[in-house]
Amino acid sequence: MLLDLADKGIPEAQINLGMMFESGQGVPQDYKEAIRWYRLAADPGHIKAQEKLNLLLKKSTAAQINFGLGTTFERGQGVPQNYNEAIRWYRLAADLGLIKAQEKLNLLLNKTKEHLQENTASSKEFKSLKEKSSKEIKDLRIATASLRSELNQIKSEKGKTIEATNQVNVKAKQEKLASISANPSELNTGSVSFQGDAFNEARYSAETFLTSLSSKELVSKHIEKWVRAWEKQDMELYLSFYSKEFKGSKERHADWRTSRQAAFKRPTNISIQLQNIQISQNKGTVEINFTQTFKSDGYSDIGIKELVWVKNGSDWRIIKETWMPHK
């Protein structure tokens, strides 16, 4: 009856049918079908239908985004599998009235509950086994203490042997130097030159390694401060991490700065999480790749970001930034 009236173009019937599909009362919940009936009633100018349509479009978009993020974290697609995060996104989608999100939420809650019960049972079994094996553990500790004592004794004797050997070597070197001083013709210049080159090469390798390690550590600390500045919407601090040569997708650095300043004013309560961080160093640059999860009151996304840092005096600045959203 209601469907016949809606097919005949009666706005009240179309609105009621849209409400049924929106809530899943008497029919399977279907936001697309609800939107279709609301739109048919709204096209002639029915105000209530227009309001219903606008609200459902917003709710449907947010619910589907939240549901998709829940599925991503549940399956571990492109991000580490995290049931707690999946439950949070499913709950947000369910709060928006998405029945399939509520079903997913219930299934995942039951699954985590069963897993917790299994862990609890395993914990009880372990406790019982530990109580039964207390004597064996005590004996093992005694044996370990005895072995440690013997090892310390061996180390002490080895240390004395090494010290004695070093003293003999030092004495031999002193005698050799004395011999060379007394007779300079015995000096082997080729041998001395080789030792000097080997020493310089070893020192160069060590300095190169320490410089590389220092660069990665410095940039790693910078990335934490970069994230905090973004979350706190501290524009000046955030922009200070970028090189004056950085342009983004703009033609000039100044244009990029203006676009970022405008973007910073829109979202609120920003939260940024970085995962799967990988740092590599090339000649003159340090590249950082990571999975970035961005959340705010009005928007959220997940994707892969790459930041290329370049040395700027004694500091580091971002010269290139790329972003690829998860599909």
C-alpha positions as CSV (number, residue, x, y, z in Angstrom):
1,M,0.0,0.0,0.0
2,L,2.7,2.4,1.0
3,L,4.8,1.5,-2.0
4,D,1.9,2.1,-4.3
5,L,1.3,5.6,-2.9
6,A,5.1,6.4,-3.1
7,D,5.2,5.2,-6.7
8,K,2.3,7.6,-7.4
9,G,4.4,10.5,-6.2
10,I,2.8,11.1,-2.8
11,P,5.6,12.9,-0.9
12,E,4.4,11.7,2.6
13,A,4.5,8.1,1.4
14,Q,7.9,8.6,-0.2
15,I,9.3,10.1,3.1
16,N,7.8,7.3,5.2
17,L,9.3,4.7,2.8
18,G,12.7,6.5,3.0
19,M,12.5,6.4,6.8
20,M,11.9,2.7,6.7
21,F,14.9,2.0,4.5
22,E,17.0,4.4,6.6
23,S,16.2,2.7,9.9
24,G,15.8,-0.9,8.6
25,Q,12.2,-1.2,10.0
26,G,10.3,-3.9,8.1
27,V,12.9,-3.9,5.3
28,P,16.7,-4.4,5.0
29,Q,18.5,-1.2,5.9
30,D,19.6,0.5,2.7
31,Y,20.8,4.1,2.8
32,K,21.0,4.3,-1.0
33,E,17.3,3.4,-1.3
34,A,16.3,5.8,1.5
35,I,18.2,8.6,-0.2
36,R,16.4,7.8,-3.5
37,W,12.9,8.1,-1.9
38,Y,13.9,11.3,0.0
39,R,15.2,12.8,-3.2
40,L,12.0,12.0,-5.1
41,A,10.0,13.7,-2.4
42,A,12.5,16.6,-2.2
43,D,12.6,17.4,-5.9
44,P,9.2,19.1,-5.9
45,G,10.3,21.3,-3.0
46,H,9.1,19.3,0.0
47,I,11.0,20.9,2.9
48,K,10.9,18.0,5.3
49,A,12.1,15.7,2.6
50,Q,15.0,18.0,1.8
51,E,16.0,18.1,5.4
52,K,15.8,14.3,5.7
53,L,17.9,14.0,2.5
54,N,20.6,16.4,3.6
55,L,21.0,14.7,7.0
56,L,21.1,11.2,5.6
57,L,23.7,12.2,3.0
58,K,26.0,13.5,5.7
59,K,25.3,10.6,8.0
60,S,25.7,8.0,5.2
61,T,29.1,9.4,4.1
62,A,30.5,9.5,7.6
63,A,29.1,6.1,8.5
64,Q,30.7,4.5,5.4
65,I,34.1,6.1,6.0
66,N,34.1,4.9,9.6
67,F,32.9,1.4,8.6
68,G,35.7,1.3,5.9
69,L,38.3,2.2,8.5
70,G,37.0,-0.4,10.9
71,T,37.3,-3.1,8.1
72,T,40.9,-1.8,7.3
73,F,42.1,-2.2,10.9
74,E,40.2,-5.5,11.5
75,R,41.9,-7.1,8.4
76,G,45.2,-5.3,8.7
77,Q,45.0,-4.0,5.1
78,G,47.9,-1.5,4.7
79,V,48.1,-0.9,8.5
80,P,49.0,-3.2,11.4
81,Q,46.0,-5.3,12.4
82,N,44.4,-3.7,15.5
83,Y,41.1,-5.0,16.8
84,N,40.7,-2.2,19.4
85,E,41.0,0.4,16.7
86,A,38.6,-1.6,14.4
87,I,36.0,-1.7,17.3
88,R,36.3,2.1,17.8
89,W,35.6,2.8,14.1
90,Y,32.7,0.2,13.9
91,R,31.2,1.8,17.0
92,L,31.3,5.3,15.4
93,A,29.6,3.9,12.3
94,A,27.0,2.1,14.4
95,D,26.2,5.2,16.3
96,L,25.3,6.8,13.0
97,G,22.7,4.1,12.5
98,L,24.5,1.8,10.2
99,I,23.2,-1.7,11.1
100,K,25.9,-3.7,9.4
101,A,28.4,-1.7,11.5
102,Q,26.6,-2.8,14.6
103,E,26.7,-6.4,13.4
104,K,30.4,-6.2,12.7
105,L,30.9,-4.6,16.1
106,N,29.1,-7.4,17.9
107,L,31.0,-10.1,16.1
108,L,34.4,-8.5,16.8
109,L,33.5,-7.9,20.5
110,N,32.6,-11.5,20.9
111,K,35.8,-12.6,19.1
112,T,38.0,-10.5,21.4
113,K,36.0,-11.7,24.4
114,E,36.7,-15.3,23.5
115,H,40.3,-14.5,22.9
116,L,40.5,-12.9,26.3
117,Q,38.9,-16.0,28.0
118,E,41.4,-18.3,26.2
119,N,44.3,-16.1,27.5
120,T,42.8,-16.2,31.0
121,A,42.6,-20.0,30.9
122,S,46.2,-20.2,29.7
123,S,47.3,-17.8,32.5
124,K,45.7,-20.1,35.1
125,E,47.4,-23.2,33.6
126,F,50.7,-21.4,33.6
127,K,50.2,-20.4,37.3
128,S,49.5,-24.0,38.2
129,L,52.6,-25.2,36.4
130,K,54.7,-22.5,38.0
131,E,53.6,-23.6,41.5
132,K,54.3,-27.3,40.7
133,S,57.8,-26.4,39.4
134,S,58.9,-24.2,42.2
135,K,61.6,-26.7,43.4
136,E,62.9,-27.1,39.9
137,I,63.1,-23.3,39.5
138,K,65.0,-23.0,42.8
139,D,67.5,-25.7,41.7
140,L,68.0,-23.9,38.4
141,R,68.8,-20.7,40.1
142,I,71.4,-22.4,42.3
143,A,73.0,-24.0,39.3
144,T,72.9,-20.6,37.4
145,A,74.7,-18.9,40.4
146,S,77.3,-21.6,40.4
147,L,77.9,-21.3,36.7
148,R,78.1,-17.5,37.0
149,S,80.7,-17.8,39.7
150,E,82.8,-20.1,37.5
151,L,82.4,-17.8,34.5
152,N,83.6,-14.8,36.6
153,Q,86.7,-16.8,37.7
154,I,87.4,-17.8,34.1
155,K,87.1,-14.1,33.0
156,S,89.4,-13.1,35.8
157,E,92.1,-15.6,34.8
158,K,91.6,-14.7,31.1
159,G,92.0,-11.0,32.0
160,K,95.3,-11.7,33.8
161,T,96.6,-13.7,30.8
162,I,95.7,-10.9,28.4
163,E,97.3,-8.3,30.6
164,A,100.5,-10.4,30.8
165,T,100.5,-10.8,27.0
166,N,100.0,-7.1,26.5
167,Q,103.0,-6.4,28.8
168,V,105.2,-8.8,26.8
169,N,104.0,-7.1,23.5
170,V,104.7,-3.6,24.9
171,K,108.1,-4.7,26.0
172,A,108.9,-6.1,22.6
173,K,107.8,-2.9,20.9
174,Q,109.9,-0.8,23.2
175,E,112.9,-3.0,22.4
176,K,112.2,-2.7,18.7
177,L,111.9,1.1,18.9
178,A,115.2,1.2,20.9
179,S,116.8,-0.9,18.2
180,I,115.5,1.4,15.4
181,S,116.7,4.5,17.2
182,A,120.1,3.0,17.6
183,N,120.2,1.8,13.9
184,P,117.8,4.0,11.6
185,S,118.7,1.8,8.6
186,E,116.4,-0.9,10.0
187,L,113.3,1.3,9.6
188,N,110.8,-0.3,7.1
189,T,109.2,2.7,5.5
190,G,106.8,0.6,3.4
191,S,105.4,-1.0,6.5
192,V,105.0,2.3,8.4
193,S,103.3,3.8,5.4
194,F,100.9,0.9,5.1
195,Q,100.0,1.1,8.8
196,G,99.3,4.8,8.5
197,D,97.0,4.3,5.5
198,A,95.1,1.5,7.2
199,F,94.7,3.7,10.3
200,N,93.4,6.7,8.3
201,E,91.0,4.5,6.3
202,A,89.6,3.0,9.6
203,R,89.2,6.4,11.1
204,Y,87.4,7.7,8.0
205,S,85.0,4.8,8.0
206,A,84.2,5.4,11.7
207,E,83.6,9.1,11.1
208,T,81.4,8.4,8.1
209,F,79.3,5.9,10.2
210,L,79.0,8.3,13.1
211,T,77.9,11.1,10.8
212,S,75.3,8.9,9.2
213,L,74.0,7.7,12.5
214,S,73.9,11.3,13.8
215,S,71.9,12.5,10.7
216,K,69.3,9.8,11.1
217,E,68.9,10.5,14.8
218,L,68.6,14.2,14.2
219,V,65.9,13.8,11.5
220,S,64.1,11.2,13.7
221,K,63.8,13.8,16.5
222,H,62.7,16.4,14.0
223,I,59.8,14.2,12.7
224,E,58.4,14.0,16.3
225,K,58.5,17.7,16.6
226,W,56.9,18.1,13.2
227,V,54.0,15.9,14.2
228,R,53.4,17.8,17.5
229,A,53.5,21.1,15.7
230,W,50.8,19.9,13.2
231,E,48.6,18.5,16.0
232,K,48.8,21.7,18.0
233,Q,48.3,23.7,14.9
234,D,51.4,25.8,15.6
235,M,51.7,27.3,12.2
236,E,55.1,29.0,12.6
237,L,56.7,26.0,14.2
238,Y,55.2,23.7,11.5
239,L,56.4,25.8,8.6
240,S,59.9,26.1,10.1
241,F,60.5,22.4,9.3
242,Y,60.3,23.1,5.5
243,S,63.1,24.4,3.3
244,K,62.6,27.8,1.6
245,E,63.0,25.8,-1.6
246,F,60.0,23.6,-0.8
247,K,57.0,24.3,-3.2
248,G,54.7,21.3,-2.8
249,S,52.3,21.4,-5.7
250,K,52.5,25.2,-6.0
251,E,54.8,27.3,-8.2
252,R,56.3,29.3,-5.4
253,H,57.2,28.6,-1.7
254,A,55.1,31.6,-0.7
255,D,52.0,30.2,-2.4
256,W,52.4,26.9,-0.6
257,R,52.8,28.6,2.8
258,T,49.5,30.6,2.1
259,S,47.7,27.4,1.2
260,R,48.9,25.6,4.4
261,Q,47.9,28.5,6.6
262,A,44.4,28.4,5.2
263,A,44.2,24.6,5.6
264,F,45.3,24.9,9.3
265,K,42.3,27.0,10.1
266,R,39.7,24.3,9.1
267,P,40.1,21.1,11.2
268,T,40.0,20.9,15.0
269,N,41.2,18.3,17.5
270,I,43.8,16.9,15.2
271,S,45.4,13.6,16.0
272,I,48.3,12.1,13.9
273,Q,49.8,8.6,14.2
274,L,52.9,7.4,12.4
275,Q,53.5,3.7,11.8
276,N,55.9,1.5,9.9
277,I,58.6,4.3,10.0
278,Q,61.6,3.6,7.7
279,I,64.6,5.9,7.5
280,S,67.3,5.7,4.8
281,Q,70.2,8.1,4.0
282,N,71.4,9.0,0.6
283,K,74.2,11.5,-0.3
284,G,73.2,14.8,1.3
285,T,69.6,13.7,2.1
286,V,67.6,11.6,4.6
287,E,64.3,9.9,3.4
288,I,61.6,8.9,5.8
289,N,58.6,6.7,4.8
290,F,55.7,5.9,7.1
291,T,52.0,5.1,7.3
292,Q,50.1,8.3,8.4
293,T,46.7,8.2,10.1
294,F,45.1,11.6,10.3
295,K,42.0,12.3,12.4
296,S,40.1,15.5,13.2
297,D,36.5,16.4,14.2
298,G,35.5,16.7,10.6
299,Y,37.9,14.6,8.5
300,S,40.1,11.5,8.7
301,D,42.3,9.6,6.3
302,I,45.1,7.0,6.0
303,G,48.0,6.9,3.6
304,I,51.7,6.5,2.9
305,K,53.8,9.7,3.2
306,E,57.5,10.2,2.2
307,L,59.5,13.2,3.5
308,V,62.9,14.0,2.1
309,W,65.1,16.1,4.4
310,V,68.1,18.1,3.3
311,K,71.0,19.5,5.4
312,N,70.5,23.2,6.1
313,G,73.6,24.5,7.9
314,S,73.7,22.6,11.2
315,D,70.0,21.7,10.9
316,W,67.7,19.7,8.6
317,R,64.7,20.9,6.5
318,I,62.0,19.1,4.4
319,I,62.7,19.6,0.7
320,K,60.2,17.2,-0.8
321,E,56.9,15.6,0.4
322,T,54.7,13.0,-1.3
323,W,51.4,11.5,-0.2
324,M,49.6,8.4,-1.4
325,P,46.2,7.6,0.2
326,H,45.2,4.0,0.9
327,K,42.7,2.7,-1.6
